[in-house]
Amino acid sequence: MAMNQIPGHNIYVGGIFALSNKQALKRANITHIVSALRFGGNQELLKSYESHLVEVDDVDYENILEHFPSAIRFIQSGLDAGGSVLVHCAMGKSRSATICIAYLLHQQRRNLTPQAALALIREGRPLCEPNDGFMSQLELYYEMGCPDEVDDHPLYQRWLYRRDVEDSVACGRAPELSSVRFEDETSTPAQISDSDGSSVEIKCRKCRRELAKTPSIISHEKEKHENAKAKVYTECAHIFLHPMRWMTSSLFPQGEGDAPLSGRLICPNPSCGANVGKFAWQGLQCNCNHWVVPALGLAKAKVDITKKRSSNLPPTSVGIRMPPGMRPAEGSNNGRGNL
């Protein structure tokens, strides 16, 4: 199969050999060609068409997400001009399918998921199968809302930062201070609360210094532990965070110099200095059995966690449920206890 049409669209997916089939290109009214190849296609074969190059290899770790906006604009320009568009890679299986899925998601943000878009493409070309890394990037693009541009999106910036951390850890060292994305310097007002409109505040139990709010907290799924009789949930002992500026002295005790891969997180209040948690750039396994990478965790035994409601109701402390005679008065913020 040299190339196949995506049902309902004047977009074709194919391999590099599709460029040599002039008759098929003419019958399909191909006017624009996207080449998803590291070193591009045959320029002699492309000279009769409008062309766009997406220089990527078909490997999980390749950043194909950064190319989505320009490729989508190019595809749309070809369709708007009344032509058809061929998106090809070497085999017409992974890179080309990924670009086409990104286009479909962008055009039908509310109606398609990455898996649904892939299923649609497979109706015309069953062999399409983006590699796992590309599918993860498509899921991220979908989570971002399929924006016109990705460079400045917080989720994309966070993803790039995590890639930098992974590269550094693979070399046996902590990331550079200049490459760390501090969440409290990048969160927008729209990110200050959970989906239900509530927000969480975490403070040092010893001095009450605020350490984190909702945007900086990383949620992770708890995994079930086997025990002799049944599968049970083990409560998490730490609250994992994205990097915060106050952590700098713990993460980078020598400034821009060599930094430790792991260590303790110390309360930033100079008169306190309490040990409030630990960090490990290479990751930690939470006691709920979930791996968090990189891991910057506040120990629940060392902090107080308060959840504020979005309504006019008073804030409540998230902690151990106390007996009636020992509960703080309604509206009090003195509740203590582990999450």
C-alpha positions as CSV (number, residue, x, y, z in Angstrom):
1,M,0.0,0.0,0.0
2,A,1.8,3.1,-1.2
3,M,-0.7,5.5,0.4
4,N,-4.2,5.4,1.8
5,Q,-6.9,8.1,2.4
6,I,-8.2,9.0,5.8
7,P,-11.9,8.5,5.6
8,G,-13.8,11.8,5.2
9,H,-10.7,13.8,4.6
10,N,-8.5,14.8,1.6
11,I,-5.5,13.6,3.5
12,Y,-3.5,10.6,2.6
13,V,-1.0,8.5,4.7
14,G,1.9,6.7,3.1
15,G,5.5,5.6,3.0
16,I,8.3,7.1,1.1
17,F,7.6,5.0,-2.1
18,A,4.4,6.9,-2.5
19,L,6.4,9.9,-3.8
20,S,7.4,7.8,-6.9
21,N,3.9,7.0,-7.9
22,K,3.1,10.1,-9.9
23,Q,-0.2,8.7,-11.3
24,A,-1.5,7.9,-7.9
25,L,-0.5,11.4,-6.6
26,K,-2.3,13.0,-9.6
27,R,-5.5,10.9,-9.2
28,A,-5.6,11.9,-5.5
29,N,-5.1,15.6,-6.4
30,I,-2.0,15.8,-4.1
31,T,-0.8,19.4,-4.0
32,H,0.9,19.4,-0.6
33,I,3.3,16.9,1.0
34,V,4.5,16.5,4.6
35,S,7.7,14.5,4.9
36,A,8.2,13.1,8.4
37,L,11.8,12.0,8.0
38,R,15.1,13.0,9.7
39,F,16.8,13.9,6.5
40,G,13.8,14.8,4.4
41,G,12.6,13.2,1.2
42,N,13.9,13.2,-2.3
43,Q,13.9,16.9,-3.3
44,E,13.6,16.0,-7.0
45,L,10.4,14.2,-6.4
46,L,9.0,17.0,-4.2
47,K,9.8,19.9,-6.5
48,S,6.3,19.8,-8.1
49,Y,4.5,20.1,-4.8
50,E,4.3,22.4,-1.8
51,S,6.3,20.6,0.9
52,H,6.9,20.7,4.6
53,L,9.6,18.8,6.5
54,V,9.2,17.3,10.0
55,E,12.7,16.2,10.9
56,V,12.2,13.3,13.4
57,D,13.4,9.8,13.8
58,D,10.9,7.0,14.7
59,V,12.1,6.5,18.3
60,D,10.1,6.8,21.5
61,Y,12.2,9.7,22.9
62,E,12.0,11.9,19.8
63,N,10.2,15.2,20.4
64,I,7.5,15.2,17.6
65,L,5.1,17.3,19.7
66,E,7.0,20.5,19.0
67,H,6.3,20.0,15.2
68,F,2.5,19.6,15.6
69,P,1.5,23.3,15.2
70,S,3.5,24.0,12.0
71,A,2.5,20.7,10.4
72,I,-1.2,21.3,11.2
73,R,-1.0,24.8,9.7
74,F,0.6,23.4,6.5
75,I,-2.0,20.6,6.2
76,Q,-4.8,23.1,6.6
77,S,-3.3,25.4,4.0
78,G,-3.3,22.6,1.5
79,L,-6.9,21.7,2.2
80,D,-8.0,25.4,2.1
81,A,-6.3,25.8,-1.3
82,G,-8.6,23.0,-2.7
83,G,-5.9,20.3,-2.9
84,S,-5.2,17.1,-1.1
85,V,-2.3,16.4,1.3
86,L,0.0,13.5,1.6
87,V,1.7,12.9,4.9
88,H,4.4,10.3,4.6
89,C,7.4,8.8,6.6
90,A,9.5,5.8,5.7
91,M,6.8,3.1,6.0
92,G,3.6,5.2,6.5
93,K,3.2,3.6,9.9
94,S,4.3,5.7,12.9
95,R,5.6,9.3,12.2
96,S,3.1,10.0,9.4
97,A,0.2,8.6,11.5
98,T,1.2,10.7,14.5
99,I,1.1,13.9,12.5
100,C,-2.3,13.0,11.0
101,I,-3.7,12.2,14.5
102,A,-2.5,15.6,15.8
103,Y,-4.3,17.3,12.9
104,L,-7.5,15.4,13.5
105,L,-7.4,16.2,17.2
106,H,-6.8,19.9,16.6
107,Q,-9.8,20.0,14.2
108,Q,-12.1,18.0,16.4
109,R,-11.0,18.8,19.9
110,R,-14.3,17.8,21.5
111,N,-15.1,14.8,19.4
112,L,-11.9,12.8,19.1
113,T,-9.4,11.2,21.5
114,P,-6.0,10.1,20.3
115,Q,-7.2,6.4,20.2
116,A,-10.4,7.4,18.3
117,A,-8.4,9.4,15.8
118,L,-6.0,6.4,15.3
119,A,-8.9,4.1,14.8
120,L,-10.3,6.4,12.1
121,I,-6.9,6.4,10.3
122,R,-6.7,2.7,10.5
123,E,-10.0,2.4,8.6
124,G,-8.0,3.5,5.6
125,R,-4.5,2.2,6.5
126,P,-4.7,-0.6,9.1
127,L,-0.9,-0.8,9.5
128,C,-0.7,2.6,11.2
129,E,0.8,2.3,14.7
130,P,2.6,5.3,16.3
131,N,5.4,4.2,18.7
132,D,4.6,4.4,22.4
133,G,6.5,7.7,22.9
134,F,4.5,9.4,20.1
135,M,1.2,8.1,21.6
136,S,2.2,9.6,24.9
137,Q,2.9,12.9,23.3
138,L,-0.5,12.8,21.5
139,E,-2.1,12.2,24.9
140,L,-0.3,15.2,26.3
141,Y,-1.3,17.3,23.3
142,Y,-4.9,16.2,23.9
143,E,-4.6,17.0,27.6
144,M,-3.3,20.5,26.7
145,G,-6.4,21.1,24.7
146,C,-4.8,20.8,21.2
147,P,-3.6,24.4,21.2
148,D,-2.4,26.4,18.1
149,E,1.0,26.7,19.7
150,V,2.7,24.5,22.3
151,D,6.0,26.2,23.2
152,D,4.6,28.3,26.1
153,H,2.0,25.9,27.4
154,P,2.7,25.0,31.1
155,L,2.2,21.3,30.5
156,Y,4.6,21.3,27.6
157,Q,7.2,23.2,29.6
158,R,6.8,20.7,32.5
159,W,7.2,17.8,30.0
160,L,10.4,19.4,28.6
161,Y,11.8,19.9,32.2
162,R,11.1,16.2,33.0
163,R,13.0,15.2,29.9
164,D,16.0,17.3,31.0
165,V,15.9,15.6,34.4
166,E,15.8,12.2,32.8
167,D,18.8,13.0,30.6
168,S,20.8,14.3,33.6
169,V,19.9,11.3,35.8
170,A,20.9,8.9,33.0
171,C,24.3,10.5,33.2
172,G,24.4,10.0,37.0
173,R,24.0,13.7,38.0
174,A,21.3,16.1,39.1
175,P,19.9,18.6,36.6
176,E,21.4,22.1,36.2
177,L,19.7,24.8,38.4
178,S,19.1,26.8,35.2
179,S,17.1,24.0,33.6
180,V,14.7,23.4,36.6
181,R,11.1,24.7,36.1
182,F,9.9,26.1,39.4
183,E,6.1,25.6,39.6
184,D,5.4,28.6,41.9
185,E,7.0,30.9,39.3
186,T,5.0,29.6,36.3
187,S,1.5,28.7,37.5
188,T,-1.3,30.8,36.2
189,P,-4.3,32.1,38.2
190,A,-6.5,29.5,36.5
191,Q,-4.4,26.7,38.1
192,I,-4.8,27.7,41.7
193,S,-7.6,25.3,42.4
194,D,-8.7,21.7,41.9
195,S,-11.3,20.7,39.3
196,D,-14.0,21.0,42.0
197,G,-12.9,24.6,42.7
198,S,-11.3,23.8,46.0
199,S,-7.6,24.3,46.8
200,V,-5.1,22.7,49.1
201,E,-2.5,24.5,51.3
202,I,0.5,22.7,52.9
203,K,2.4,24.3,55.8
204,C,5.4,23.3,57.9
205,R,4.0,21.8,61.1
206,K,6.7,23.3,63.2
207,C,6.6,27.0,62.1
208,R,3.5,27.2,59.9
209,R,5.4,28.5,56.9
210,E,3.5,27.9,53.7
211,L,5.3,25.3,51.5
212,A,2.9,24.5,48.7
213,K,-0.6,25.0,47.1
214,T,-2.7,23.0,44.7
215,P,-0.8,23.7,41.4
216,S,2.4,22.3,42.8
217,I,1.0,19.0,44.1
218,I,1.5,15.9,42.0
219,S,-1.3,13.4,42.1
220,H,-0.4,9.8,41.5
221,E,-2.6,6.7,41.4
222,K,-2.3,4.4,44.4
223,E,-1.5,0.8,43.6
224,K,-2.9,-2.1,45.6
225,H,-0.6,-4.1,47.8
226,E,-1.0,-7.8,48.2
227,N,-1.5,-9.0,51.7
228,A,-2.3,-12.4,53.0
229,K,-6.1,-12.1,52.8
230,A,-6.9,-9.3,50.3
231,K,-5.7,-6.5,48.2
232,V,-5.6,-3.3,50.3
233,Y,-4.6,0.3,49.7
234,T,-1.6,1.6,51.6
235,E,-1.9,5.3,52.5
236,C,0.8,7.5,50.9
237,A,3.3,8.8,53.5
238,H,4.5,11.7,51.3
239,I,2.9,14.5,49.2
240,F,4.9,14.8,46.0
241,L,5.5,18.3,44.5
242,H,6.8,19.9,41.4
243,P,10.0,21.9,42.1
244,M,9.4,25.1,44.2
245,R,11.8,28.0,44.5
246,W,12.1,27.5,48.3
247,M,13.7,24.1,47.7
248,T,16.7,25.7,45.9
249,S,18.9,25.6,49.0
250,S,18.2,21.9,49.6
251,L,18.4,20.8,45.9
252,F,21.3,23.0,45.0
253,P,23.3,23.7,48.2
254,Q,26.3,25.0,46.1
255,G,24.3,27.0,43.7
256,E,25.1,26.2,40.1
257,G,27.8,23.8,41.1
258,D,27.5,20.0,41.5
259,A,24.2,19.1,43.1
260,P,23.3,15.9,45.0
261,L,21.0,13.4,43.4
262,S,19.1,12.9,46.6
263,G,18.8,14.4,50.1
264,R,16.5,16.2,52.6
265,L,14.1,19.0,52.0
266,I,14.5,21.6,54.7
267,C,11.9,24.2,55.7
268,P,13.0,27.6,54.2
269,N,12.2,29.5,57.3
270,P,15.7,30.4,58.6
271,S,14.5,30.3,62.3
272,C,12.9,26.8,61.7
273,G,15.1,24.6,59.5
274,A,12.9,21.6,60.1
275,N,13.3,18.5,58.0
276,V,10.0,18.4,56.0
277,G,10.7,15.7,53.5
278,K,13.2,14.3,51.0
279,F,14.1,14.4,47.3
280,A,15.5,12.0,44.7
281,W,15.9,13.2,41.2
282,Q,16.2,9.5,40.1
283,G,12.8,8.9,41.7
284,L,11.3,7.2,44.7
285,Q,8.8,4.5,45.2
286,C,6.0,5.8,47.4
287,N,4.8,3.4,50.1
288,C,1.6,3.1,48.0
289,N,3.8,1.2,45.5
290,H,3.8,4.0,42.9
291,W,7.0,5.3,41.4
292,V,7.3,9.1,41.2
293,V,10.1,10.5,39.0
294,P,11.6,12.9,39.9
295,A,10.5,12.7,43.5
296,L,10.3,15.8,45.8
297,G,8.2,14.7,48.7
298,L,6.9,16.4,51.8
299,A,6.4,13.9,54.7
300,K,2.8,14.1,55.9
301,A,4.0,13.7,59.5
302,K,5.9,16.9,59.2
303,V,3.3,19.2,57.6
304,D,-0.3,20.3,58.0
305,I,-2.7,20.0,55.1
306,T,-5.7,22.3,54.7
307,K,-8.3,22.1,52.0
308,K,-10.3,25.2,51.3
309,R,-13.7,25.0,49.7
310,S,-14.8,27.1,46.8
311,S,-18.1,28.1,48.3
312,N,-18.7,30.4,51.3
313,L,-18.3,27.4,53.6
314,P,-15.3,27.7,55.9
315,P,-12.1,25.8,55.2
316,T,-11.6,22.4,56.7
317,S,-8.5,20.6,57.7
318,V,-7.7,17.4,55.8
319,G,-6.5,15.0,58.4
320,I,-7.4,12.4,61.0
321,R,-11.1,12.6,61.9
322,M,-11.1,13.4,65.6
323,P,-13.8,12.2,68.1
324,P,-16.6,14.7,68.6
325,G,-15.3,16.1,71.8
326,M,-11.9,16.8,70.3
327,R,-12.8,18.3,67.0
328,P,-11.9,22.0,66.4
329,A,-14.8,24.5,66.2
330,E,-16.3,25.0,62.7
331,G,-14.1,27.4,60.8
332,S,-11.1,26.7,62.9
333,N,-7.8,26.2,61.0
334,N,-6.0,24.3,63.8
335,G,-6.6,20.8,62.6
336,R,-3.5,18.6,62.6
337,G,-2.9,15.2,61.3
338,N,-1.8,13.1,58.4
339,L,-3.6,13.1,55.1
